[in-house]
Amino acid sequence: MNLTLNNLSKHFGAVKAVDDISLSIPSGELVALLGPSGSGKTTLLRIVGGLEAADCGQVLYAGEDTTRWPIQKRRAGFVFQNYALFRNMTVFENIAFGLRAQPRKQRPNAVELKRRVAELLYLIRLPDLAERYPSQLSGGQQQRVALARALAIEPRLLLLDEPFGALDAQVRKELRRWVRQVHDQTGLTTLFVTHDQDEALELADRVVVMREGRIEQIGTPDEIFEAPATRFVHEFVGESSALPVDVRGGRVSYGGQQLDIDAQLADGPAHLLLRPQHLAPADTGIVVRVDAARRVGPRRRIEAVTSAGDRLECEVDSRFETERGQTLHLQPTRWRLYSRDTAGSPLT
């Protein structure tokens, strides 16, 4: 089922939680809403699911205007951060709850209900835990049950709101892979809220980066990471350092030093954004003093300070040897330039 949002807005007093957002999601796509706290991503999700009413705009399910429909009629499956399982019900009964709550004509009989719950228990890889209670499960297992309960009603749309936020790092990593597998198996159109860039880039077909109730950029994970449309996206998704530079005659200079960077744009001040992976020690380049060098997994992270006092970070092979106080030249291999007076579109 495709999902279309047309000019949605939602205010809480003077706060614009969602500010004139339009978005189109094809059937079967998994889209991540990514942004910091207060960016409006959860409010947007709740409007899509019917938990919040928009001040204006439309929510279309497969072309049908559902903006004023009640939650039950929309038939969206929800998974929340806090699991929201019924503590006094077994795993089986938690999953079966939505099926039992359906209108009589749609409600499966006892044999069909048992079959469908069994299928879902197999899908979430907990076939032997049907009679356990939530308190007898790990956090990861509880979240799997919450997803199975959402899938039990055969939803038209799956809505996930920070589903891994309460889990430790290793469990989150395992569940991310598993959720992607479940999505590929079910083919459900899925909207996924997170503030974790790694989750968004690993899980989603497309990422919607939000800021202050508006969309900053929509794109594939590669597009978002490699070609951020604004300085905000560059700094929020992935690590980066910013240097104040000047552009003159298509050349870029920093602190009076001309860099080996071409810029086909108007003369003026700009910010040069660099990721640690896109800086390399060389014979020429930006002159820095090493402040620290630390191992980060299979790589080494160099923290350095330029002569102008700006900080840069560079990732190198773990065998690269350096020490605090040493002078290095760092050569940019990839970069983005943004207007210094705005956080808007990149200059190049």
Contacts in CASP RR format, 6 or more apart in sequence:
PFRMAT RR
TARGET T0000
AUTHOR 0000-0000-0000
METHOD contacts of the structure
MODEL  1
MNLTLNNLSKHFGAVKAVDDISLSIPSGELVALLGPSGSGKTTLLRIVGG
LEAADCGQVLYAGEDTTRWPIQKRRAGFVFQNYALFRNMTVFENIAFGLR
AQPRKQRPNAVELKRRVAELLYLIRLPDLAERYPSQLSGGQQQRVALARA
LAIEPRLLLLDEPFGALDAQVRKELRRWVRQVHDQTGLTTLFVTHDQDEA
LELADRVVVMREGRIEQIGTPDEIFEAPATRFVHEFVGESSALPVDVRGG
RVSYGGQQLDIDAQLADGPAHLLLRPQHLAPADTGIVVRVDAARRVGPRR
RIEAVTSAGDRLECEVDSRFETERGQTLHLQPTRWRLYSRDTAGSPLT
1 27 0 8 1.000
1 28 0 8 1.000
1 61 0 8 1.000
1 62 0 8 1.000
1 156 0 8 1.000
1 157 0 8 1.000
1 189 0 8 1.000
2 24 0 8 1.000
2 25 0 8 1.000
2 26 0 8 1.000
2 27 0 8 1.000
2 62 0 8 1.000
2 63 0 8 1.000
2 189 0 8 1.000
3 23 0 8 1.000
3 24 0 8 1.000
3 25 0 8 1.000
3 48 0 8 1.000
3 59 0 8 1.000
3 60 0 8 1.000
3 61 0 8 1.000
3 157 0 8 1.000
3 189 0 8 1.000
3 191 0 8 1.000
4 23 0 8 1.000
4 24 0 8 1.000
4 25 0 8 1.000
4 58 0 8 1.000
4 59 0 8 1.000
4 60 0 8 1.000
4 63 0 8 1.000
5 21 0 8 1.000
5 22 0 8 1.000
5 23 0 8 1.000
5 24 0 8 1.000
5 44 0 8 1.000
5 48 0 8 1.000
5 57 0 8 1.000
5 58 0 8 1.000
5 59 0 8 1.000
5 60 0 8 1.000
6 22 0 8 1.000
6 57 0 8 1.000
6 58 0 8 1.000
6 60 0 8 1.000
7 20 0 8 1.000
7 21 0 8 1.000
7 22 0 8 1.000
7 56 0 8 1.000
7 57 0 8 1.000
7 58 0 8 1.000
8 18 0 8 1.000
8 20 0 8 1.000
8 21 0 8 1.000
8 22 0 8 1.000
8 44 0 8 1.000
8 47 0 8 1.000
8 54 0 8 1.000
8 56 0 8 1.000
8 57 0 8 1.000
8 58 0 8 1.000
8 59 0 8 1.000
9 16 0 8 1.000
9 18 0 8 1.000
9 19 0 8 1.000
9 20 0 8 1.000
9 21 0 8 1.000
9 54 0 8 1.000
9 55 0 8 1.000
9 56 0 8 1.000
9 57 0 8 1.000
10 16 0 8 1.000
10 17 0 8 1.000
10 18 0 8 1.000
10 43 0 8 1.000
10 44 0 8 1.000
10 47 0 8 1.000
10 52 0 8 1.000
10 53 0 8 1.000
10 54 0 8 1.000
10 55 0 8 1.000
11 17 0 8 1.000
11 55 0 8 1.000
16 212 0 8 1.000
16 213 0 8 1.000
17 38 0 8 1.000
17 40 0 8 1.000
17 43 0 8 1.000
17 213 0 8 1.000
18 40 0 8 1.000
18 43 0 8 1.000
18 44 0 8 1.000
18 47 0 8 1.000
18 54 0 8 1.000
18 213 0 8 1.000
19 212 0 8 1.000
19 213 0 8 1.000
19 214 0 8 1.000
20 214 0 8 1.000
21 44 0 8 1.000
21 213 0 8 1.000
21 214 0 8 1.000
21 215 0 8 1.000
23 31 0 8 1.000
23 208 0 8 1.000
23 215 0 8 1.000
23 218 0 8 1.000
25 31 0 8 1.000
25 189 0 8 1.000
25 191 0 8 1.000
26 189 0 8 1.000
27 62 0 8 1.000
27 189 0 8 1.000
28 187 0 8 1.000
28 188 0 8 1.000
28 189 0 8 1.000
28 190 0 8 1.000
29 189 0 8 1.000
29 190 0 8 1.000
29 205 0 8 1.000
29 206 0 8 1.000
30 180 0 8 1.000
30 183 0 8 1.000
30 190 0 8 1.000
30 192 0 8 1.000
30 203 0 8 1.000
30 204 0 8 1.000
30 205 0 8 1.000
31 190 0 8 1.000
31 191 0 8 1.000
31 192 0 8 1.000
31 204 0 8 1.000
31 205 0 8 1.000
31 206 0 8 1.000
31 207 0 8 1.000
31 208 0 8 1.000
32 192 0 8 1.000
32 193 0 8 1.000
32 194 0 8 1.000
32 199 0 8 1.000
32 200 0 8 1.000
32 203 0 8 1.000
32 204 0 8 1.000
32 206 0 8 1.000
32 207 0 8 1.000
32 208 0 8 1.000
33 41 0 8 1.000
33 44 0 8 1.000
33 45 0 8 1.000
33 191 0 8 1.000
33 192 0 8 1.000
33 193 0 8 1.000
33 194 0 8 1.000
33 208 0 8 1.000
33 210 0 8 1.000
34 41 0 8 1.000
34 194 0 8 1.000
34 195 0 8 1.000
34 197 0 8 1.000
34 200 0 8 1.000
34 207 0 8 1.000
34 208 0 8 1.000
34 209 0 8 1.000
34 210 0 8 1.000
34 236 0 8 1.000
34 237 0 8 1.000
35 41 0 8 1.000
35 194 0 8 1.000
35 195 0 8 1.000
35 209 0 8 1.000
35 210 0 8 1.000
35 211 0 8 1.000
35 236 0 8 1.000
36 195 0 8 1.000
36 211 0 8 1.000
36 236 0 8 1.000
37 195 0 8 1.000
38 212 0 8 1.000
38 213 0 8 1.000
39 210 0 8 1.000
39 211 0 8 1.000
39 212 0 8 1.000
39 213 0 8 1.000
40 210 0 8 1.000
40 213 0 8 1.000
41 193 0 8 1.000
41 195 0 8 1.000
41 210 0 8 1.000
42 161 0 8 1.000
42 162 0 8 1.000
42 193 0 8 1.000
43 52 0 8 1.000
43 213 0 8 1.000
44 210 0 8 1.000
44 213 0 8 1.000
45 159 0 8 1.000
45 161 0 8 1.000
45 191 0 8 1.000
45 193 0 8 1.000
46 52 0 8 1.000
46 161 0 8 1.000
47 53 0 8 1.000
47 54 0 8 1.000
47 59 0 8 1.000
48 59 0 8 1.000
48 76 0 8 1.000
48 157 0 8 1.000
48 159 0 8 1.000
48 191 0 8 1.000
49 59 0 8 1.000
49 71 0 8 1.000
49 74 0 8 1.000
49 76 0 8 1.000
49 78 0 8 1.000
49 157 0 8 1.000
49 159 0 8 1.000
50 59 0 8 1.000
50 69 0 8 1.000
50 70 0 8 1.000
50 71 0 8 1.000
50 74 0 8 1.000
50 76 0 8 1.000
51 71 0 8 1.000
51 78 0 8 1.000
53 68 0 8 1.000
54 67 0 8 1.000
57 67 0 8 1.000
58 65 0 8 1.000
58 67 0 8 1.000
59 65 0 8 1.000
59 66 0 8 1.000
59 67 0 8 1.000
60 66 0 8 1.000
61 74 0 8 1.000
61 156 0 8 1.000
61 157 0 8 1.000
62 156 0 8 1.000
66 73 0 8 1.000
66 74 0 8 1.000
74 156 0 8 1.000
74 157 0 8 1.000
75 153 0 8 1.000
75 154 0 8 1.000
75 155 0 8 1.000
75 156 0 8 1.000
75 157 0 8 1.000
76 155 0 8 1.000
76 156 0 8 1.000
76 157 0 8 1.000
76 158 0 8 1.000
76 159 0 8 1.000
77 150 0 8 1.000
77 151 0 8 1.000
77 153 0 8 1.000
77 155 0 8 1.000
77 157 0 8 1.000
77 158 0 8 1.000
77 159 0 8 1.000
78 150 0 8 1.000
78 159 0 8 1.000
78 161 0 8 1.000
79 143 0 8 1.000
79 146 0 8 1.000
79 147 0 8 1.000
79 150 0 8 1.000
79 158 0 8 1.000
79 159 0 8 1.000
79 160 0 8 1.000
79 161 0 8 1.000
79 163 0 8 1.000
80 146 0 8 1.000
80 161 0 8 1.000
80 162 0 8 1.000
80 163 0 8 1.000
81 161 0 8 1.000
81 162 0 8 1.000
81 163 0 8 1.000
81 164 0 8 1.000
81 165 0 8 1.000
81 166 0 8 1.000
82 166 0 8 1.000
83 134 0 8 1.000
83 139 0 8 1.000
83 142 0 8 1.000
83 143 0 8 1.000
83 145 0 8 1.000
83 146 0 8 1.000
83 166 0 8 1.000
84 146 0 8 1.000
85 94 0 8 1.000
85 134 0 8 1.000
85 142 0 8 1.000
85 145 0 8 1.000
85 146 0 8 1.000
85 149 0 8 1.000
86 93 0 8 1.000
86 94 0 8 1.000
86 97 0 8 1.000
86 134 0 8 1.000
87 133 0 8 1.000
87 134 0 8 1.000
87 135 0 8 1.000
88 133 0 8 1.000
89 97 0 8 1.000
89 133 0 8 1.000
89 134 0 8 1.000
90 130 0 8 1.000
90 131 0 8 1.000
90 132 0 8 1.000
90 133 0 8 1.000
91 121 0 8 1.000
91 126 0 8 1.000
91 129 0 8 1.000
91 130 0 8 1.000
91 131 0 8 1.000
91 132 0 8 1.000
91 133 0 8 1.000
91 134 0 8 1.000
91 137 0 8 1.000
91 145 0 8 1.000
92 117 0 8 1.000
92 121 0 8 1.000
92 130 0 8 1.000
92 131 0 8 1.000
94 134 0 8 1.000
94 145 0 8 1.000
94 149 0 8 1.000
95 117 0 8 1.000
95 120 0 8 1.000
95 121 0 8 1.000
95 145 0 8 1.000
95 148 0 8 1.000
95 149 0 8 1.000
95 152 0 8 1.000
96 113 0 8 1.000
96 117 0 8 1.000
96 152 0 8 1.000
97 149 0 8 1.000
97 152 0 8 1.000
98 149 0 8 1.000
98 152 0 8 1.000
98 153 0 8 1.000
99 107 0 8 1.000
99 108 0 8 1.000
99 113 0 8 1.000
99 116 0 8 1.000
99 117 0 8 1.000
99 152 0 8 1.000
99 153 0 8 1.000
100 107 0 8 1.000
100 113 0 8 1.000
102 108 0 8 1.000
102 153 0 8 1.000
108 116 0 8 1.000
116 152 0 8 1.000
117 130 0 8 1.000
117 152 0 8 1.000
118 127 0 8 1.000
118 130 0 8 1.000
120 148 0 8 1.000
120 151 0 8 1.000
120 152 0 8 1.000
121 127 0 8 1.000
121 129 0 8 1.000
121 130 0 8 1.000
121 148 0 8 1.000
123 148 0 8 1.000
123 151 0 8 1.000
123 182 0 8 1.000
123 185 0 8 1.000
124 144 0 8 1.000
124 145 0 8 1.000
124 147 0 8 1.000
124 148 0 8 1.000
124 182 0 8 1.000
125 144 0 8 1.000
125 178 0 8 1.000
126 141 0 8 1.000
126 144 0 8 1.000
126 145 0 8 1.000
126 148 0 8 1.000
129 137 0 8 1.000
129 141 0 8 1.000
134 142 0 8 1.000
134 145 0 8 1.000
137 145 0 8 1.000
138 171 0 8 1.000
139 166 0 8 1.000
139 167 0 8 1.000
139 171 0 8 1.000
140 167 0 8 1.000
140 171 0 8 1.000
140 175 0 8 1.000
143 163 0 8 1.000
143 164 0 8 1.000
143 167 0 8 1.000
143 175 0 8 1.000
144 175 0 8 1.000
144 178 0 8 1.000
146 163 0 8 1.000
147 163 0 8 1.000
147 179 0 8 1.000
147 182 0 8 1.000
150 158 0 8 1.000
151 158 0 8 1.000
151 182 0 8 1.000
151 186 0 8 1.000
151 188 0 8 1.000
155 188 0 8 1.000
156 189 0 8 1.000
157 188 0 8 1.000
157 189 0 8 1.000
157 190 0 8 1.000
157 191 0 8 1.000
158 183 0 8 1.000
158 186 0 8 1.000
158 188 0 8 1.000
158 189 0 8 1.000
158 190 0 8 1.000
158 191 0 8 1.000
159 190 0 8 1.000
159 191 0 8 1.000
160 179 0 8 1.000
160 190 0 8 1.000
160 191 0 8 1.000
160 192 0 8 1.000
160 193 0 8 1.000
161 193 0 8 1.000
162 193 0 8 1.000
162 194 0 8 1.000
162 195 0 8 1.000
163 175 0 8 1.000
163 179 0 8 1.000
163 192 0 8 1.000
164 171 0 8 1.000
164 172 0 8 1.000
164 175 0 8 1.000
164 176 0 8 1.000
164 194 0 8 1.000
164 196 0 8 1.000
164 199 0 8 1.000
165 172 0 8 1.000
165 196 0 8 1.000
167 175 0 8 1.000
172 196 0 8 1.000
172 199 0 8 1.000
176 199 0 8 1.000
176 202 0 8 1.000
176 203 0 8 1.000
179 203 0 8 1.000
180 202 0 8 1.000
180 203 0 8 1.000
183 190 0 8 1.000
192 199 0 8 1.000
192 200 0 8 1.000
192 203 0 8 1.000
192 204 0 8 1.000
194 200 0 8 1.000
197 236 0 8 1.000
197 237 0 8 1.000
197 238 0 8 1.000
200 207 0 8 1.000
200 221 0 8 1.000
200 237 0 8 1.000
201 207 0 8 1.000
201 221 0 8 1.000
201 224 0 8 1.000
201 225 0 8 1.000
201 237 0 8 1.000
202 221 0 8 1.000
204 221 0 8 1.000
205 220 0 8 1.000
206 218 0 8 1.000
206 219 0 8 1.000
206 220 0 8 1.000
206 221 0 8 1.000
207 217 0 8 1.000
207 218 0 8 1.000
207 219 0 8 1.000
207 220 0 8 1.000
207 221 0 8 1.000
207 224 0 8 1.000
207 237 0 8 1.000
208 215 0 8 1.000
208 217 0 8 1.000
208 218 0 8 1.000
208 219 0 8 1.000
209 215 0 8 1.000
209 216 0 8 1.000
209 217 0 8 1.000
209 218 0 8 1.000
209 224 0 8 1.000
209 232 0 8 1.000
209 233 0 8 1.000
209 236 0 8 1.000
209 237 0 8 1.000
210 216 0 8 1.000
211 232 0 8 1.000
211 236 0 8 1.000
216 229 0 8 1.000
216 230 0 8 1.000
216 232 0 8 1.000
216 233 0 8 1.000
217 223 0 8 1.000
217 224 0 8 1.000
217 228 0 8 1.000
217 229 0 8 1.000
217 230 0 8 1.000
217 233 0 8 1.000
224 233 0 8 1.000
224 237 0 8 1.000
225 237 0 8 1.000
225 238 0 8 1.000
227 336 0 8 1.000
228 234 0 8 1.000
228 237 0 8 1.000
228 273 0 8 1.000
228 336 0 8 1.000
228 346 0 8 1.000
229 344 0 8 1.000
229 345 0 8 1.000
229 346 0 8 1.000
230 338 0 8 1.000
230 343 0 8 1.000
230 344 0 8 1.000
230 345 0 8 1.000
230 346 0 8 1.000
231 242 0 8 1.000
231 271 0 8 1.000
231 273 0 8 1.000
231 338 0 8 1.000
231 343 0 8 1.000
231 344 0 8 1.000
231 346 0 8 1.000
232 343 0 8 1.000
232 344 0 8 1.000
234 240 0 8 1.000
234 273 0 8 1.000
234 336 0 8 1.000
234 338 0 8 1.000
235 242 0 8 1.000
235 273 0 8 1.000
238 275 0 8 1.000
239 275 0 8 1.000
239 276 0 8 1.000
239 313 0 8 1.000
240 273 0 8 1.000
240 274 0 8 1.000
240 275 0 8 1.000
241 273 0 8 1.000
241 274 0 8 1.000
241 276 0 8 1.000
241 310 0 8 1.000
241 311 0 8 1.000
241 312 0 8 1.000
241 313 0 8 1.000
242 271 0 8 1.000
242 272 0 8 1.000
242 273 0 8 1.000
242 274 0 8 1.000
242 310 0 8 1.000
243 254 0 8 1.000
243 271 0 8 1.000
243 272 0 8 1.000
243 274 0 8 1.000
243 286 0 8 1.000
243 306 0 8 1.000
243 310 0 8 1.000
243 312 0 8 1.000
244 254 0 8 1.000
244 269 0 8 1.000
244 270 0 8 1.000
244 271 0 8 1.000
244 272 0 8 1.000
244 310 0 8 1.000
244 340 0 8 1.000
245 252 0 8 1.000
245 253 0 8 1.000
245 254 0 8 1.000
245 259 0 8 1.000
245 269 0 8 1.000
245 270 0 8 1.000
245 271 0 8 1.000
245 272 0 8 1.000
245 337 0 8 1.000
246 252 0 8 1.000
246 253 0 8 1.000
246 254 0 8 1.000
246 267 0 8 1.000
246 268 0 8 1.000
246 269 0 8 1.000
246 270 0 8 1.000
247 263 0 8 1.000
247 265 0 8 1.000
247 266 0 8 1.000
247 267 0 8 1.000
247 268 0 8 1.000
247 269 0 8 1.000
247 270 0 8 1.000
247 337 0 8 1.000
247 347 0 8 1.000
248 267 0 8 1.000
248 268 0 8 1.000
249 267 0 8 1.000
250 262 0 8 1.000
250 263 0 8 1.000
250 264 0 8 1.000
250 265 0 8 1.000
250 267 0 8 1.000
251 258 0 8 1.000
251 259 0 8 1.000
251 261 0 8 1.000
251 262 0 8 1.000
251 263 0 8 1.000
252 258 0 8 1.000
252 259 0 8 1.000
252 261 0 8 1.000
252 262 0 8 1.000
252 263 0 8 1.000
252 270 0 8 1.000
252 272 0 8 1.000
252 337 0 8 1.000
253 259 0 8 1.000
254 272 0 8 1.000
254 286 0 8 1.000
254 306 0 8 1.000
254 308 0 8 1.000
255 307 0 8 1.000
255 308 0 8 1.000
257 285 0 8 1.000
257 286 0 8 1.000
257 287 0 8 1.000
259 272 0 8 1.000
259 285 0 8 1.000
259 286 0 8 1.000
259 332 0 8 1.000
260 284 0 8 1.000
260 285 0 8 1.000
260 331 0 8 1.000
260 332 0 8 1.000
261 272 0 8 1.000
261 332 0 8 1.000
261 335 0 8 1.000
263 270 0 8 1.000
263 337 0 8 1.000
263 347 0 8 1.000
263 348 0 8 1.000
264 348 0 8 1.000
265 337 0 8 1.000
265 347 0 8 1.000
265 348 0 8 1.000
268 340 0 8 1.000
269 339 0 8 1.000
269 340 0 8 1.000
269 341 0 8 1.000
270 337 0 8 1.000
270 338 0 8 1.000
270 339 0 8 1.000
270 340 0 8 1.000
270 347 0 8 1.000
271 337 0 8 1.000
271 338 0 8 1.000
271 339 0 8 1.000
271 340 0 8 1.000
272 332 0 8 1.000
272 335 0 8 1.000
272 336 0 8 1.000
272 337 0 8 1.000
273 335 0 8 1.000
273 336 0 8 1.000
273 337 0 8 1.000
273 338 0 8 1.000
274 312 0 8 1.000
274 332 0 8 1.000
274 335 0 8 1.000
275 334 0 8 1.000
276 301 0 8 1.000
276 313 0 8 1.000
276 314 0 8 1.000
276 315 0 8 1.000
277 315 0 8 1.000
278 332 0 8 1.000
278 333 0 8 1.000
278 334 0 8 1.000
278 335 0 8 1.000
279 312 0 8 1.000
279 313 0 8 1.000
279 314 0 8 1.000
279 315 0 8 1.000
279 330 0 8 1.000
279 331 0 8 1.000
279 332 0 8 1.000
279 333 0 8 1.000
280 314 0 8 1.000
280 316 0 8 1.000
280 330 0 8 1.000
280 331 0 8 1.000
280 333 0 8 1.000
281 314 0 8 1.000
281 316 0 8 1.000
281 320 0 8 1.000
281 328 0 8 1.000
281 329 0 8 1.000
281 330 0 8 1.000
281 331 0 8 1.000
282 329 0 8 1.000
282 330 0 8 1.000
282 331 0 8 1.000
283 329 0 8 1.000
284 329 0 8 1.000
284 331 0 8 1.000
285 329 0 8 1.000
285 330 0 8 1.000
285 331 0 8 1.000
285 332 0 8 1.000
286 306 0 8 1.000
286 312 0 8 1.000
286 329 0 8 1.000
286 330 0 8 1.000
286 331 0 8 1.000
286 332 0 8 1.000
287 306 0 8 1.000
287 307 0 8 1.000
287 327 0 8 1.000
287 328 0 8 1.000
287 329 0 8 1.000
288 304 0 8 1.000
288 305 0 8 1.000
288 306 0 8 1.000
288 312 0 8 1.000
288 327 0 8 1.000
288 328 0 8 1.000
288 329 0 8 1.000
288 330 0 8 1.000
289 304 0 8 1.000
289 305 0 8 1.000
289 307 0 8 1.000
289 325 0 8 1.000
289 326 0 8 1.000
289 327 0 8 1.000
289 328 0 8 1.000
290 302 0 8 1.000
290 303 0 8 1.000
290 304 0 8 1.000
290 322 0 8 1.000
290 323 0 8 1.000
290 324 0 8 1.000
290 325 0 8 1.000
290 326 0 8 1.000
290 327 0 8 1.000
290 328 0 8 1.000
291 303 0 8 1.000
291 304 0 8 1.000
291 305 0 8 1.000
291 311 0 8 1.000
291 324 0 8 1.000
291 325 0 8 1.000
292 302 0 8 1.000
292 303 0 8 1.000
292 324 0 8 1.000
293 300 0 8 1.000
293 301 0 8 1.000
293 302 0 8 1.000
293 303 0 8 1.000
293 322 0 8 1.000
293 323 0 8 1.000
293 324 0 8 1.000
294 300 0 8 1.000
294 301 0 8 1.000
294 303 0 8 1.000
295 301 0 8 1.000
295 318 0 8 1.000
296 315 0 8 1.000
297 318 0 8 1.000
298 318 0 8 1.000
299 315 0 8 1.000
299 316 0 8 1.000
299 317 0 8 1.000
299 318 0 8 1.000
300 315 0 8 1.000
300 316 0 8 1.000
300 317 0 8 1.000
300 318 0 8 1.000
300 320 0 8 1.000
301 313 0 8 1.000
301 314 0 8 1.000
301 315 0 8 1.000
302 313 0 8 1.000
302 314 0 8 1.000
302 315 0 8 1.000
302 316 0 8 1.000
302 322 0 8 1.000
302 328 0 8 1.000
303 311 0 8 1.000
303 312 0 8 1.000
303 313 0 8 1.000
304 311 0 8 1.000
304 312 0 8 1.000
304 313 0 8 1.000
304 314 0 8 1.000
304 328 0 8 1.000
304 330 0 8 1.000
305 311 0 8 1.000
305 312 0 8 1.000
306 312 0 8 1.000
312 330 0 8 1.000
314 330 0 8 1.000
322 328 0 8 1.000
336 346 0 8 1.000
336 348 0 8 1.000
337 346 0 8 1.000
337 347 0 8 1.000
337 348 0 8 1.000
338 344 0 8 1.000
338 345 0 8 1.000
338 346 0 8 1.000
338 347 0 8 1.000
339 345 0 8 1.000
339 347 0 8 1.000
END
